[in-house]
Amino acid sequence: MKRLMTNILFLGIFAVLPMTKPVLAQMEMPSVDERIEELNKVVDLSDEQEKKFREIFEEQAKAQEEAASERRNNRRRGRDGDSNDRRSSRGNNERRPGRPGGPGGRGFFQQLGEILTEDQMTKYRNYQREQMITHRLERYEEQLSLNEKQTDKIKKILVDESKDNEKFFESMRDLPQEERREAFSKMREMREKTNEKIKKVLNDDQKKKFDEMLEEMQSRFRNRQNN
């Protein structure tokens, strides 16, 4: 189940995020075969569709390996005290044009729409939404010790947020990459509103734990950005 969630969440991230090399290097990418298998479970790919997605996933895997290699080289230069080269390498972390689904390429969400049928896209969106809600809800239940009533209320909050996010992502499909990055500030605002709604359902001890969870997530994100 955990491996399935990793693959589904990874597919979902590629559907909405502009993938830069630092982001790619930080992510543990499932294998091409695993990603094909999980996508097949959701939408039952034809042979031609599977061939197209395999090409896309192989390009993404290659982009991630290049990003990871560059990070290793930057760290090696940093250990050697070559700070000038290190800064220069960071400055060259620009997206490469024309790489499908990777840095500088078309968004994965757009590629999904071009390859899948309308019915398959509906199945993909619904399944992805359900799995991501389930994943978050299970984490909250485990770490916050929610009772049944709290679980039901928070599930409704997450479902509403997911629907709003889907509308938001749909509006971003044809935006240039730079505008998409700017638009993600709105998504952060939407998540903050969701967090506030969740806190209203929690007791004082749970609110404290929830704030600690959020701070831990933000700290991990900042560390990835700094690296």
C-alpha positions in Angstrom: 0.0 0.0 0.0 2.8 2.4 0.9 4.6 1.7 -2.4 1.4 2.2 -4.3 0.9 5.6 -2.6 4.5 6.6 -3.4 3.8 5.9 -7.1 0.4 7.6 -7.2 1.7 10.7 -5.3 4.7 10.8 -7.7 2.4 10.7 -10.7 0.3 13.4 -9.1 3.3 15.7 -8.5 4.4 15.4 -12.1 0.9 16.3 -13.1 0.9 19.7 -11.5 4.5 20.9 -10.7 7.1 22.4 -13.0 10.0 20.0 -12.5 13.3 21.8 -12.1 16.6 19.9 -11.7 16.9 20.5 -7.9 13.4 19.2 -7.4 14.0 16.1 -9.5 17.2 15.4 -7.7 15.5 15.4 -4.3 12.8 12.9 -5.3 13.0 9.1 -5.1 11.5 8.1 -8.4 9.9 4.7 -8.7 11.2 2.6 -11.6 9.7 3.0 -15.1 8.1 -0.4 -14.9 6.6 0.3 -11.5 5.1 3.6 -12.8 3.7 1.9 -15.9 2.2 -0.9 -13.7 0.5 1.5 -11.3 -0.9 3.7 -14.1 -2.1 0.6 -15.8 -4.0 -0.4 -12.7 -5.9 2.9 -12.7 -6.7 3.4 -16.4 -6.0 0.2 -18.3 -3.5 1.4 -20.9 -3.5 0.2 -24.5 -0.2 -1.0 -25.9 0.3 2.3 -27.8 -0.4 4.3 -24.7 2.0 2.2 -22.6 4.7 2.8 -25.2 4.2 6.6 -25.1 4.2 6.7 -21.3 7.3 4.5 -21.2 9.2 7.0 -23.4 8.1 9.9 -21.1 9.0 8.1 -17.9 12.4 7.1 -19.3 13.1 10.7 -20.2 12.1 11.8 -16.6 14.4 9.1 -15.1 17.3 10.3 -17.3 16.6 13.9 -16.2 16.6 12.9 -12.6 19.9 11.0 -12.9 21.5 14.0 -14.6 20.2 16.2 -11.8 21.5 13.8 -9.1 24.9 13.6 -10.8 25.1 17.4 -10.9 24.3 17.6 -7.2 27.1 15.1 -6.4 29.6 17.0 -8.5 28.6 20.3 -6.8 29.0 18.7 -3.4 32.4 17.3 -4.4 33.6 20.7 -5.6 32.2 22.3 -2.4 34.2 19.9 -0.3 37.3 20.8 -2.3 36.7 24.5 -1.5 35.9 25.5 -5.1 33.1 27.8 -4.1 33.2 29.8 -7.3 32.6 26.7 -9.4 29.8 25.7 -7.0 28.0 29.0 -7.4 28.4 28.9 -11.1 27.0 25.4 -11.3 24.0 26.5 -9.3 23.5 29.4 -11.6 23.4 27.0 -14.5 20.6 25.0 -13.0 18.2 26.2 -15.8 15.5 24.1 -17.4 16.4 22.4 -20.6 14.1 23.0 -23.5 12.2 20.3 -25.2 12.5 17.5 -22.6 9.1 16.0 -22.3 7.8 15.8 -18.7 11.1 17.0 -17.3 12.9 20.3 -17.0 11.7 22.7 -19.7 9.4 20.1 -21.2 5.6 20.1 -21.5 3.8 19.4 -18.2 2.9 15.8 -17.4 -0.7 16.8 -16.9 -0.8 18.0 -20.5 0.8 14.8 -21.7 -1.8 12.8 -19.8 -4.6 14.7 -21.6 -3.0 14.1 -25.0 -2.5 10.3 -24.4 -5.5 9.2 -22.3 -9.1 9.2 -23.3 -11.6 11.4 -21.5 -12.9 8.5 -19.6 -9.4 7.4 -18.5 -8.6 11.0 -17.4 -11.7 11.0 -15.2 -10.7 7.6 -13.7 -7.1 8.9 -13.1 -8.3 12.2 -11.4 -10.8 10.4 -9.2 -8.4 7.7 -8.1 -5.6 10.1 -7.5 -7.8 12.3 -5.4 -9.1 9.4 -3.3 -5.6 8.0 -2.7 -4.1 11.4 -1.7 -7.0 12.1 0.7 -6.7 8.6 2.2 -3.0 9.1 2.6 -3.3 12.4 4.5 -6.2 11.2 6.6 -4.4 8.1 7.7 -1.4 10.2 8.7 -3.6 12.6 10.7 -5.4 9.7 12.4 -2.1 8.1 13.4 -0.3 11.2 14.6 -3.2 13.2 16.1 -5.2 10.3 17.5 -8.4 11.5 15.9 -11.8 10.2 17.1 -14.4 9.1 14.6 -16.3 12.4 14.5 -13.0 14.3 13.9 -12.0 12.0 11.2 -15.3 12.4 9.3 -15.1 16.2 9.6 -11.5 16.4 8.4 -12.2 14.0 5.5 -14.9 16.4 4.3 -12.4 19.3 4.6 -9.8 17.4 2.5 -12.4 16.4 -0.1 -13.5 20.1 -0.5 -9.8 21.1 -0.7 -9.1 18.5 -3.3 -12.0 19.7 -5.5 -10.8 23.3 -5.2 -7.3 22.2 -6.1 -8.5 20.3 -9.2 -10.3 23.4 -10.4 -7.1 25.4 -9.7 -4.9 23.0 -11.6 -7.3 22.9 -14.5 -7.0 26.7 -14.8 -3.2 26.4 -14.9 -2.9 23.8 -17.7 -2.1 26.3 -20.5 -0.1 28.8 -18.4 3.6 29.2 -19.2 6.0 27.7 -16.6 6.9 31.1 -15.0 3.3 32.0 -14.5 2.6 28.6 -13.1 5.2 29.2 -10.5 3.7 32.5 -9.5 0.2 30.9 -9.4 1.4 28.4 -6.8 1.5 31.1 -4.2 -2.3 30.9 -4.4 -2.1 27.2 -3.7 -0.1 27.9 -0.5 -2.9 30.2 0.6 -5.5 27.5 -0.1 -3.5 25.0 1.9 -3.2 27.4 4.8 -7.0 27.9 4.8 -7.4 24.1 4.9 -5.0 23.9 7.9 -7.0 26.5 9.8 -10.2 24.6 9.1 -8.6 21.4 10.4 -7.4 23.1 13.6 -10.9 24.1 14.4 -11.8 20.4 14.6 -8.9 19.6 17.0 -8.5 19.9 20.7 -5.6 22.0 22.2 -3.2 19.0 22.4 -4.0 18.0 18.9 -3.5 21.6 17.6 -0.1 21.6 19.2 0.9 18.3 17.5 -0.6 19.5 14.2 1.5 22.7 14.3 4.6 20.6 15.0 3.7 18.4 12.0 3.4 21.5 9.8 6.7 22.9 11.1 8.5 19.6 10.4 7.2 19.5 6.9 8.2 23.1 6.3 11.6 22.4 7.7 12.2 19.5 5.4 11.1 21.6 2.5 13.5 24.4 3.4 16.3 21.9 3.8 15.6 20.6 0.3 15.6 24.1 -1.1 18.9 25.0 0.6 20.5 21.8 -0.8 
